[in-house]
Amino acid sequence: LGTTGVNFGAGMTGGFAYVFDQFGRFSRRVNTELVDTLKLEMPIHQQHLKGLIEQHVAETGSEHASAILSEFDNWLDCFVLVKPKNIQVSDLLKLEQPSPELAVKAG
């Protein structure tokens, strides 16, 4: 929820990051040869981010994070999703699904 260094994403081969770009300056600090930057348009990513911020507040008592949470929908446009180019955005967060041996059929 703070600033990033220059060349953000250099060497990023897996995972992803949410970056808070409050002032719209992140594009000058990211390595676009290796990573893509996307708006948080998928509800699953928005929910995941909110959960991470809630956890951060619970563990640190951060007033900055609390302020973001209090108007989360208004701050969403300030967040950027950063992912390696070789990974599809739909693969970043997979919902846990019960394994077939645990599934029960109604019948």
ABEGO torsion letter per residue (X at the ends): XBBBBBGBGBGBABEBBBBBBAAGAAAAABBAAABBBBBBABAAAAAAAAAAAAAAAAAAGBAAAAAAAAAAAAAAAABBBBBBAABBAAAABBBBBBBAAABBBBX
